[in-house]
Amino acid sequence: MITRRGFLKFVGGSFLSLASLSAYAVGIEPMLLTHVKRYQLTPPHWPAGLKLRVAVLSDPDRAGDLMTELLSEWKARGCFRASELSWAPDAAIVLRLLGREDDYLPEARETANTSRWRQAAIAFLSGDLAGAADIYADIGAGPDEAYARLSLAEVLLGEGRRSEADLELEKAMAFWSKAGATAYLRQGEALLAEAS
């Protein structure tokens, strides 16, 4: 038989268990266990003077929150263009992966006097991957150009345009090979194998 004391212990224990579980899910994990770590790497055969930027996203919700924060700050500063070269290419990739292109495009298109970095990000997020790759090539941003070409090759293969995809993959793979970027090389080789 359940006593009043036993019932109250059960209810109190259940409440404390639920509260501690909620605290972990809402406070501890997202605030204390999410870490941003920065490394300075120089891969073998990496071209001198070329910066390497890598964004590793293991939590799309957190990536979305960070994009919201970045874009809010950018919009609050009047879509300030001076710092775009340091974040626009990476933000374009993340926004495309999250399906949030419209969080950037309206303000980016309306602002006069756009930088080449912004023009490339607009092209990339608008689906003009060839245009983005060409702009990145003009700027001399090899990693960004190669990523845009790799993305374009994926789209072209999905549309059944194998010969055009092969041309874009060849250009991207040439850069990744020179840079020693084995993960991207494997991704390109997987696309080639998939289309065969």
N, C-alpha and C positions, 0 to 999 in steps of 0.2 A: 504494500500500500504506500502511496506517495503522501508524504507529510507536507505540511505547509513550508517548513524549513527546507526540505529537499527540493520542492518546487521552486522556491525563491533562489536557492543555490543554482539550480539548473538555468533559470531565466537570467540571473546575474552573470553566470559563466558564459552563456550564449551571447549576451550583450557585449561582454568584454572581448570575447573571441571575434565577434563581428567588427567591433571598433578597432581592434589591433590589425585585422586584415584590411580594413578600409584605410587605415593610416599608412600601411605599407603600400597599397596600390595607388593612393592619391598623393602621398607625401614623400615617402622614403625612396621608392624606386625612381620616379621621374625626377626628383630634385637632388637626390644624393648619389644615385647609382649611375646616372648618365654622365659620361665623361667625354670631354673633348681633349684629345691629345694631339700635339703638334710635333712633327718630325721634320728634320731637314735632311732630305735624301738626295743623293746624286747617283742615279742608276748607271751601270756600265755603259760606255759609249754615248752618254747623254751630251748633246751639243752644248758647248761652252756658252754661258750667259743666258741659257734658256731655263726659266723657272719651272719647277714641277709642282703642280697642285693636284691633290687627290682628295676627294670627298668620299668618305665611307659612311654609308647610311645603313644602319642596322635597325632603325626604328622610324618608319615612315611618319608616324604621328609626331614624333619629336622633330623630324626634318621639316614637317609642315609648320610646326610652331616656330621654328627658327626662320623659315622663309617668311612667315607672317610678320615676325619681328623685324627682319631685314627690310622688307618692302614698306612697312609702316614708317620706319626711320627714313628710308629713301624718299617716300612721298612727303613726309613732314618737312624735309629739307628742300622741297621744291624739285624733286627728281634730279638732284645734284649729279652732274656727270663726271666730276673730277676723279672719283674713286672707282668708276665702273670697270676699268680694266682689271681690277683686283677681284671683282666678284661677279660681274655680269655673265661671263661664260659658264661658270659653275652653277650660278642661280638658274640660268636657262635650262641646263641639263636637269637639275633637280625639279624645277617647275614642270618640265615636260614629263618626267617620270611620275610626278604626283598628279598630272592632269590638271594643273592649275595655271595654264598659260594666260588666262584672262586676268589673273591677279597682277600681271606686269604689263601686258600689251597696251591697254587703253592709255595709260599715262605715258608710257614710253613713246607711243606714236604721236601723242599730242604735243610733246615737248619740242620746241624748236632747237636748232643747233645741236643735233645729236652727234655723239661720238661714233667712230667706226665700231667700237665695242658694242654700243647700244644697237647700231644697225645690224650687226651680226646676231645679237641676241633676239632682236625682233624677227629677223629672217628665220632663225632656228625655231622659235616658238610659234611662228606662223606656218610652219611646215615647209618653208623654202630652204631645205637643208643644203641644196647645191649652192644657193646664194650665200648662205651662212659660211659654208666651206670656202667659197671664193673670197669673201671678205676676210675671213681669218687668214687665208693665204696671203692676201695683200698686206695685212698687218704684220705677218711673219709669226703668227701664233700656231706653230706646228701641231702641238697636242690638241688644240681646239679644232683646227682644220681636220685633223685625222679622225677625231671623234665624230664630227659632223658628217664626214664621208662614210664612216662606219655605220652611222645611223641611217644615212641615205641608202646605203647598200641594203640594209635590212628592209627598208620600205620598198625599194625596187624589187627585191626578191619576193616580197609578199604580193607584189603586183604582177609577178611572172616576167619581169624584165631582166632576165639573167645577164645578157651581155652588158647592159648599162651598169648593173650591180657589180659585175666583175671589174669594170674600169675603176669604179669608186673604191672597191675593196683593195685593188692593186695599189692605188695611191695611199690609202690608209695603212696598209700592211707594210709598205716601204718605210713609212715614218716609224711605225711601231717596231719594226725590225731594227732600224738604225738606233732607236732609243733603247732597245732591249726590253720593251714593255711586253713581257710574255703573256700576261693575262689578256691583253687586247689582241695579241697574235692568236692566242687560242680561240678567242671569240670570233675573229675573222676566219680562222680555219674551220671552225664549226659552221659558220655561215656557208662557206664554200662546200663543205661536205653535205650540208642539209639541202643545198640546191642541186647537187649532182644527181 
